Amino acid sequence: MRIARLLTAIFSIALASCGGSGPGEVTRVVEEIAEPLVVYTVNYPLAYFAEQIGGDLVEAVFPAPADEDPAFWSPDAETIAAYQGADLILLNGAGYAKWVERATLPATRLVDTSATLAAQLLPLEEKVTHSHGPEGAHEHGGWAFTTWLDPTLAAQQAQAVAAALIELRPEHHVAINERLGALEVDLGALDSRLGAAAEAVGDTPLVFSHPVYQYLVRRYGLNGAEVHWEPDEAPDGHAWDHLEELLESHPAKWMLWEGEPLEETVAGLAEIGVDSVVFDPCGNRPEDGDYLAVMTANAAALEATAR
Protein backbone atom coordinates (compact mmCIF):
# COMPACT_ATOMS: atom_id res chain seq x y z
CA MET A 1 0.00 0.00 0.00
CA ARG A 2 2.75 2.47 0.91
CA ILE A 3 4.66 1.65 -2.32
CA ALA A 4 1.51 2.12 -4.38
CA ARG A 5 0.84 5.50 -2.77
CA LEU A 6 4.46 6.52 -3.37
CA LEU A 7 4.18 5.63 -7.06
CA THR A 8 0.96 7.63 -7.23
CA ALA A 9 2.79 10.59 -5.71
CA ILE A 10 5.61 10.37 -8.25
CA PHE A 11 3.14 10.10 -11.11
CA SER A 12 1.16 13.07 -9.83
CA ILE A 13 4.30 15.16 -9.55
CA ALA A 14 5.24 14.26 -13.11
CA LEU A 15 1.83 15.31 -14.36
CA ALA A 16 1.96 18.55 -12.39
CA SER A 17 5.40 19.32 -13.81
CA CYS A 18 4.35 18.59 -17.40
CA GLY A 19 1.38 20.86 -16.96
CA GLY A 20 3.60 23.78 -16.12
CA SER A 21 2.63 23.94 -12.43
CA GLY A 22 5.09 25.46 -10.03
CA PRO A 23 6.80 23.84 -6.99
CA GLY A 24 3.93 24.90 -4.74
CA GLU A 25 1.48 22.82 -6.75
CA VAL A 26 3.79 19.81 -6.58
CA THR A 27 4.06 20.15 -2.80
CA ARG A 28 0.28 20.39 -2.51
CA VAL A 29 -0.18 17.20 -4.51
CA VAL A 30 2.31 15.31 -2.36
CA GLU A 31 0.69 16.49 0.89
CA GLU A 32 -2.78 15.52 -0.31
CA ILE A 33 -1.82 11.90 -0.99
CA ALA A 34 0.55 11.38 1.97
CA GLU A 35 -0.52 8.40 4.04
CA PRO A 36 -1.42 8.94 7.69
CA LEU A 37 1.21 8.04 10.24
CA VAL A 38 0.39 4.70 11.85
CA VAL A 39 0.61 5.34 15.59
CA TYR A 40 0.32 2.42 18.02
CA THR A 41 -0.31 3.11 21.70
CA VAL A 42 -0.23 1.08 24.91
CA ASN A 43 -3.39 2.59 26.38
CA TYR A 44 -6.50 4.42 25.28
CA PRO A 45 -5.70 7.91 26.63
CA LEU A 46 -2.62 8.06 24.42
CA ALA A 47 -4.67 6.94 21.42
CA TYR A 48 -7.16 9.70 22.18
CA PHE A 49 -4.38 12.29 22.47
CA ALA A 50 -2.87 11.13 19.15
CA GLU A 51 -6.26 11.33 17.43
CA GLN A 52 -7.03 14.79 18.79
CA ILE A 53 -3.59 16.22 18.08
CA GLY A 54 -2.85 14.44 14.81
CA GLY A 55 -6.25 14.65 13.17
CA ASP A 56 -6.14 13.26 9.62
CA LEU A 57 -2.35 13.00 9.85
CA VAL A 58 -2.51 9.89 12.04
CA GLU A 59 -4.14 6.52 12.23
CA ALA A 60 -4.11 5.76 15.95
CA VAL A 61 -4.24 2.06 16.82
CA PHE A 62 -4.84 0.71 20.31
CA PRO A 63 -5.21 -3.08 19.97
CA ALA A 64 -5.84 -4.27 23.56
CA PRO A 65 -9.07 -6.29 23.96
CA ALA A 66 -11.97 -4.50 25.61
CA ASP A 67 -12.16 -7.01 28.47
CA GLU A 68 -8.53 -6.71 29.60
CA ASP A 69 -6.59 -4.14 31.57
CA PRO A 70 -4.02 -2.72 29.13
CA ALA A 71 -1.57 -2.19 31.99
CA PHE A 72 -1.22 -5.97 32.42
CA TRP A 73 -2.22 -7.23 28.99
CA SER A 74 0.34 -9.18 26.93
CA PRO A 75 -0.10 -8.97 23.14
CA ASP A 76 0.48 -12.01 20.93
CA ALA A 77 3.30 -12.25 18.40
CA GLU A 78 1.17 -10.96 15.53
CA THR A 79 0.18 -7.85 17.49
CA ILE A 80 3.76 -7.21 18.56
CA ALA A 81 4.76 -7.41 14.89
CA ALA A 82 2.14 -4.76 14.14
CA TYR A 83 3.65 -2.53 16.82
CA GLN A 84 7.08 -3.09 15.25
CA GLY A 85 5.76 -1.92 11.89
CA ALA A 86 4.22 1.30 13.20
CA ASP A 87 5.60 4.74 12.38
CA LEU A 88 5.37 5.68 16.04
CA ILE A 89 4.83 3.78 19.31
CA LEU A 90 3.52 5.81 22.22
CA LEU A 91 4.38 4.48 25.67
CA ASN A 92 2.89 5.68 28.92
CA GLY A 93 6.03 5.02 30.94
CA ALA A 94 6.10 4.65 34.74
CA GLY A 95 6.19 0.87 34.35
CA TYR A 96 2.92 0.72 32.42
CA ALA A 97 2.52 -2.19 29.94
CA LYS A 98 5.37 -4.36 31.18
CA TRP A 99 5.26 -6.47 28.02
CA VAL A 100 7.20 -3.64 26.35
CA GLU A 101 10.25 -4.55 28.45
CA ARG A 102 10.21 -8.09 27.02
CA ALA A 103 9.50 -7.25 23.39
CA THR A 104 11.93 -6.07 20.73
CA LEU A 105 10.59 -2.76 19.52
CA PRO A 106 12.34 -0.21 17.27
CA ALA A 107 13.94 2.25 19.69
CA THR A 108 13.86 5.11 17.18
CA ARG A 109 10.05 4.94 17.04
CA LEU A 110 9.40 4.69 20.79
CA VAL A 111 8.18 7.73 22.70
CA ASP A 112 7.88 7.55 26.49
CA THR A 113 5.26 10.23 27.06
CA SER A 114 6.00 10.48 30.78
CA ALA A 115 9.78 10.76 30.40
CA THR A 116 9.69 14.43 31.38
CA LEU A 117 7.57 13.60 34.44
CA ALA A 118 10.24 11.58 36.24
CA ALA A 119 10.34 13.95 39.21
CA GLN A 120 6.55 13.83 39.50
CA LEU A 121 6.04 10.07 39.40
CA LEU A 122 4.78 8.42 42.57
CA PRO A 123 6.53 5.29 43.90
CA LEU A 124 4.35 2.53 45.30
CA GLU A 125 5.26 1.74 48.88
CA GLU A 126 4.39 -1.93 48.69
CA LYS A 127 4.02 -4.61 46.04
CA VAL A 128 0.73 -6.50 45.95
CA THR A 129 0.02 -9.56 43.80
CA HIS A 130 -3.50 -10.61 42.96
CA SER A 131 -5.51 -12.11 40.12
CA HIS A 132 -8.55 -10.98 38.18
CA GLY A 133 -9.89 -10.98 34.65
CA PRO A 134 -8.37 -12.61 31.55
CA GLU A 135 -4.90 -11.24 32.29
CA GLY A 136 -4.63 -13.40 35.42
CA ALA A 137 -2.20 -12.79 38.28
CA HIS A 138 -0.34 -9.49 38.31
CA GLU A 139 1.51 -7.17 40.63
CA HIS A 140 0.95 -3.59 41.66
CA GLY A 141 4.47 -2.40 42.40
CA GLY A 142 7.16 0.03 41.30
CA TRP A 143 5.54 3.27 40.17
CA ALA A 144 1.95 4.43 40.10
CA PHE A 145 1.22 4.59 36.38
CA THR A 146 -2.23 6.13 35.81
CA THR A 147 -0.59 9.49 35.26
CA TRP A 148 -3.40 10.79 33.05
CA LEU A 149 -5.81 10.95 36.02
CA ASP A 150 -4.06 14.22 36.81
CA PRO A 151 -5.04 16.43 33.84
CA THR A 152 -1.92 18.56 34.28
CA LEU A 153 0.24 15.47 33.76
CA ALA A 154 -2.00 14.35 30.91
CA ALA A 155 -1.33 17.72 29.25
CA GLN A 156 2.41 17.12 29.49
CA GLN A 157 1.99 13.68 27.94
CA ALA A 158 -0.06 15.27 25.15
CA GLN A 159 2.79 17.72 24.56
CA ALA A 160 5.16 14.77 24.14
CA VAL A 161 2.78 13.27 21.57
CA ALA A 162 2.65 16.56 19.66
CA ALA A 163 6.45 16.86 19.66
CA ALA A 164 6.79 13.35 18.25
CA LEU A 165 4.28 14.05 15.49
CA ILE A 166 5.96 17.32 14.58
CA GLU A 167 9.30 15.54 14.30
CA LEU A 168 7.79 13.19 11.72
CA ARG A 169 5.61 15.77 9.97
CA PRO A 170 7.35 19.14 10.53
CA GLU A 171 5.49 20.75 7.66
CA HIS A 172 2.27 20.38 9.68
CA HIS A 173 3.61 21.88 12.93
CA VAL A 174 1.15 24.78 12.93
CA ALA A 175 -1.92 22.55 12.67
CA ILE A 176 -0.53 20.08 15.20
CA ASN A 177 0.15 22.82 17.73
CA GLU A 178 -3.30 24.30 17.18
CA ARG A 179 -4.95 20.96 17.91
CA LEU A 180 -2.68 20.48 20.92
CA GLY A 181 -3.81 23.87 22.20
CA ALA A 182 -7.47 22.85 21.87
CA LEU A 183 -6.80 19.64 23.79
CA GLU A 184 -4.96 21.58 26.51
CA VAL A 185 -8.01 23.82 26.88
CA ASP A 186 -10.20 20.72 27.38
CA LEU A 187 -7.78 19.29 29.94
CA GLY A 188 -7.61 22.63 31.73
CA ALA A 189 -11.40 22.76 31.98
CA LEU A 190 -11.44 19.20 33.30
CA ASP A 191 -8.80 20.10 35.88
CA SER A 192 -10.89 23.07 37.03
CA ARG A 193 -14.03 20.97 37.39
CA LEU A 194 -12.26 18.19 39.27
CA GLY A 195 -10.63 20.78 41.50
CA ALA A 196 -13.98 22.38 42.33
CA ALA A 197 -15.49 18.96 43.06
CA ALA A 198 -12.57 18.06 45.32
CA GLU A 199 -12.91 21.35 47.16
CA ALA A 200 -16.57 20.53 47.82
CA VAL A 201 -15.60 17.05 49.03
CA GLY A 202 -13.01 18.58 51.34
CA ASP A 203 -11.51 16.18 53.86
CA THR A 204 -14.40 13.71 53.60
CA PRO A 205 -12.97 10.16 53.73
CA LEU A 206 -13.26 8.17 50.49
CA VAL A 207 -12.41 4.55 49.67
CA PHE A 208 -11.07 3.57 46.24
CA SER A 209 -11.74 0.05 45.06
CA HIS A 210 -8.28 -0.35 43.50
CA PRO A 211 -4.81 1.18 43.90
CA VAL A 212 -4.85 3.24 40.69
CA TYR A 213 -5.96 6.68 41.84
CA GLN A 214 -2.73 7.99 43.34
CA TYR A 215 -2.28 10.92 40.95
CA LEU A 216 -5.91 11.95 41.35
CA VAL A 217 -5.52 11.92 45.13
CA ARG A 218 -2.30 13.93 45.06
CA ARG A 219 -3.51 16.51 42.55
CA TYR A 220 -6.70 17.31 44.43
CA GLY A 221 -5.77 16.55 48.02
CA LEU A 222 -8.42 13.88 48.46
CA ASN A 223 -8.63 11.94 51.71
CA GLY A 224 -8.60 8.52 50.12
CA ALA A 225 -7.79 4.98 51.22
CA GLU A 226 -7.66 1.97 48.91
CA VAL A 227 -8.66 -1.67 48.89
CA HIS A 228 -8.23 -4.39 46.24
CA TRP A 229 -11.76 -5.11 45.09
CA GLU A 230 -12.83 -5.96 41.54
CA PRO A 231 -16.14 -4.66 40.18
CA ASP A 232 -17.00 -7.98 38.52
CA GLU A 233 -16.11 -10.19 41.50
CA ALA A 234 -17.92 -10.60 44.81
CA PRO A 235 -15.55 -9.80 47.71
CA ASP A 236 -14.92 -12.67 50.10
CA GLY A 237 -15.27 -12.59 53.87
CA HIS A 238 -11.68 -11.51 54.38
CA ALA A 239 -12.23 -8.51 52.09
CA TRP A 240 -15.32 -7.47 54.02
CA ASP A 241 -13.49 -7.83 57.33
CA HIS A 242 -10.60 -5.73 56.04
CA LEU A 243 -12.98 -3.01 54.83
CA GLU A 244 -14.84 -2.82 58.12
CA GLU A 245 -11.53 -2.58 59.95
CA LEU A 246 -10.45 0.21 57.59
CA LEU A 247 -13.71 2.09 58.13
CA GLU A 248 -13.07 2.23 61.87
CA SER A 249 -10.20 4.65 61.31
CA HIS A 250 -11.32 5.98 57.91
CA PRO A 251 -15.14 6.36 58.12
CA ALA A 252 -15.86 6.68 54.41
CA LYS A 253 -19.41 6.89 53.09
CA TRP A 254 -18.44 6.41 49.46
CA MET A 255 -16.44 3.84 47.48
CA LEU A 256 -15.19 4.87 44.04
CA TRP A 257 -15.02 2.00 41.54
CA GLU A 258 -13.11 1.41 38.29
CA GLY A 259 -16.25 -0.06 36.75
CA GLU A 260 -19.85 -0.83 37.60
CA PRO A 261 -19.81 -3.15 40.65
CA LEU A 262 -22.04 -6.17 41.16
CA GLU A 263 -25.48 -5.41 42.57
CA GLU A 264 -24.87 -7.72 45.51
CA THR A 265 -21.67 -5.85 46.36
CA VAL A 266 -23.45 -2.50 46.14
CA ALA A 267 -26.19 -3.83 48.43
CA GLY A 268 -23.65 -5.18 50.93
CA LEU A 269 -21.85 -1.84 51.04
CA ALA A 270 -25.11 0.03 51.51
CA GLU A 271 -25.84 -2.13 54.55
CA ILE A 272 -22.73 -0.77 56.26
CA GLY A 273 -23.42 2.80 55.15
CA VAL A 274 -21.16 3.00 52.10
CA ASP A 275 -22.54 4.14 48.74
CA SER A 276 -20.93 3.29 45.40
CA VAL A 277 -20.00 5.48 42.45
CA VAL A 278 -17.97 4.72 39.30
CA PHE A 279 -14.81 6.71 38.59
CA ASP A 280 -13.45 5.03 35.45
CA PRO A 281 -9.66 5.40 34.99
CA CYS A 282 -10.32 4.92 31.26
CA GLY A 283 -7.17 2.95 30.51
CA ASN A 284 -9.14 1.05 27.88
CA ARG A 285 -11.41 2.37 25.14
CA PRO A 286 -14.88 3.08 26.57
CA GLU A 287 -17.99 1.41 25.20
CA ASP A 288 -19.56 4.84 24.69
CA GLY A 289 -18.08 8.28 24.23
CA ASP A 290 -14.41 9.13 24.46
CA TYR A 291 -11.75 10.04 26.99
CA LEU A 292 -13.10 13.52 27.63
CA ALA A 293 -16.67 12.25 28.04
CA VAL A 294 -15.55 9.60 30.54
CA MET A 295 -13.48 12.07 32.52
CA THR A 296 -16.37 14.53 32.58
CA ALA A 297 -18.58 11.74 33.96
CA ASN A 298 -15.86 11.03 36.53
CA ALA A 299 -15.96 14.67 37.64
CA ALA A 300 -19.71 14.35 38.10
CA ALA A 301 -19.15 11.19 40.14
CA LEU A 302 -16.71 13.01 42.42
CA GLU A 303 -19.22 15.83 42.78
CA ALA A 304 -21.80 13.28 43.92
CA THR A 305 -19.63 12.27 46.88
CA ALA A 306 -19.87 15.83 48.22
CA ARG A 307 -23.64 15.68 48.61
N, C-alpha and C positions, 0 to 999 in steps of 0.2 A: 504493500500500500504506500509506504513512504517513497519507494523508488518510483512508483507510478506518478505520485504527486510531484516528485522532483522533475520527471520528464515533462509533465504538463507545464511546470513552471518554465523550463528551458524553452519549450515550444512557444509558450505565450510571450516570452521575452523576445524570441526571434520574430514573431509576428508584429509585436509592438515596434521593434527596430525597423523592420521592413516598411512599416506604415509611416515612418518618419516621426514617431513619437519620441519625446525627449526622455532623459533619465528618470524624471519624476514619474512618468507614466509606467516605465518599467518597474520601478520600486513599488508602485501601487499594485501592479499586477501580482508581483511576488508576494506582497503582504496579504492580498486577498486570498491566495490559495495556500498559504502556509498552514500546515497541520497544527492542531492544538498540541501543547506540551502534555504528555501523559504523566500525571503526577499521582504517585501512590502514597497513601498515608497509613499510619498505624492506628489512628483512631478517627472518630467522626468529626470532632471539633476541628481538627486540622484539615479535613476534607472540606468542611464548610468554609473555613478561612480561605482555602485555595480557590474555591468556587467564587466566593464573593470578591476576592482581590483580583483573580485572574480573568474572570468573565469568560468570553469566548476564546481566550488564549489558552485555556487549560481544559483538560479532561481529567477531573479528579476521580480517583478510584480508591475506594475503601472496601476491601473484599471480605472482611470478617463476617461470619454468619450472624444473623440477628439474635440468635439464642445463646451467644457466647460473650463473655467479657473480653474485649479486645486486649486488655492489659495482660491476660493470662492465656490467650488463644495462641495456638501454634499452627501456622499455615502448612499445607502439604507442599510437596516438591514442585508441583505445577504452579502453585500460587507464588512460591518463592521465586521461581523462574520469571514470573510476570513482574514481580518487584525488580528483579535484576535488569529487566528490559525497559524499565521506565526512564523517562527523561530526568525525573526528580523523585526522591524518596524523602518524605517529611517524617521525621521522628519527633516524638514528644520529649524524649530525654527523661531524666530523673529515674531511670530504671524501668520505665514503662516499656511493655512489649519485649520481654526478655529473650524471645526467640531471635531477635535481631543480633544478639551477642553470639549466637551459635551459627548463624547463616553467613554465607559469603555474599556480601552486597558491595556494589561498586562505590568505593569511598568518595569518589569525585561527585557523586550524585546524591550523597547523603547530606541532609540538613537537620541538625539537632536544634529544634526551635526553642529549647529552653537553655541553650548553652550560655547565653548572656545572663541567665537567672541564677547562676551557681550560688551566689551569696544569699539568695532569697529562698533557696530550697529548704524544705523542712526534713530533718532526719527523723526516722521512726525509732522510738526508744526501745521497742521490743519486737521480736520476730514471732509471728503467729502463723501456724500452718493449719489449714482446714480445707474441707472439700465441699464443693457445690457445683451444680450445673454440669454441662458436657465437658468443660475443661478439667474437671476432677480436682485433685488436691493441689493447693498452691500456697505460697507464703506471702504474707504482708511483712516486708522488712526492707531495710535500706533507706530509701527516700520516699516521702509522700509524693505521689506522681500526678494527682488530679489538679495540676497547676491552673487549668482553665476555669476552675470554680472561683478564682479571684479574677474578675474582669480586667484588672490592671496588668496582671501577668499574661492573661490571654491576649491583650493588646500588644504586649512585647513579643509574644509568639507570632502574632499576625504580622508584625513588622519584619520578623525573620523570614516569613513566607514571602512577603513582598520583595525583600532584598534578593532572595533566591530567584524569583521570577524575573526581576529586572536584570540580573546577571545573565540570564538565558535569553531574554528578549529586551535588550536595552532600548531599542527603538520605540518601545511601548511604555517607557518609564512614566510618562505623564499620566496616562490612563490608569496604570497600575497604582500609582500614588493617590490618584483621585478616589479610586475604589477603596484603597486602604483607609483613606480619610473618612469615607462614609461608614466603614466598618468600625473605626475607632469612635465615631459619634454614637453608634449603636451600643458599643461596649461601655462607653461613658454613661449613657442613659441607664443601662442595666446596673452599673455600679452605684449610681445615685439612688435607684429604686431599692436595691438590696440594702444600701446603707441606711435609708430611711426606715425600712422594715426592721433592720437590726436595732436601730435606735428605739423603735417602739417596743421591741421585745425586751430591750434592756438586759438586765442580769438574770432574767428568768431562766431557770435550768431547762435544758433540752437534752434529749437522748438521740443519738444517731445510730441507725441500725447497722452501720458498717464503718470501718475505719478508712473513709475516703474523703472526709470533709475538712481536712486539716487547714487547707488554704482559705476556705470559706470562713472557718472559725477565726483564724488569725486576722484576716482582712477586716472583719466586722465585729471583732471582740465578743463573739457569742460565748455563752456559758454552756458549753456542750461536753457531754461524756459519750462514749461509744461502747457498743456491744458488737457481737458478731452474729447477727441474725440475717437470714435470707428471706426475701419476700415470698418465695415460692415453696418454702419449707416450714413445717410447724416446729416451733422451738420445743426442745425436750425439757424435762423437769429440771435438769441442771441449769439450763438457760433461764428458766423462770426464777429459780432460786437466786441466781446471780443478779438478775435484774432487780428483784425485790431488795436484795442487799444493797445494790447501787442506789436505789431510790431512797434508802434511809439517810444517806448523806448528800444525795443529789435529787431532791424531790421534784423531778420533772413531771409535767402534765402532758407533754407532747413527745412522740417519737417520730423522727424524720426518716423516711424509707427511700431506698434507691428505686424501688418499683412498687407497684400495688401489692400490698400484703394479702395473705389469705384471710378470708372472712373470719375464720375461727381464731386467728391470731389477733385480729382487730377487736373481736369480742372479748377475748381474754385480757387484752390490755385495758379495755374500757372498764372491766370489772375491778381493776386496781387503780382506776382513775387516770389512765394515760390514753390520750387520743392519738390517732395516727394521721400523718400527712405525707404525701410523696414529694421528695425533692430529688429529682432525677439528675445524676451526674452527667448523663448524656454522653458517655464514652462511645456508645454505639448509635447508629442511625435510628432516629425515632420512627415509630410507625406512622405518626402524623406530624406535620409541621417540620420545622427545622431547628437548628441550634438556638436561634434567638427566641423562637416561640417557646421552646422547652424552658429556657432560662427565665423568660418572662413568667411562665407558669410557676417556676420555682420561687420567684420573688413573691408571687401571690400566696404561695404555700407558707413562706416565712412570715408574711403579713398575718396569715390566719393564726399563727401561734401567739400573736400579741393580743388576741381578743380575749 
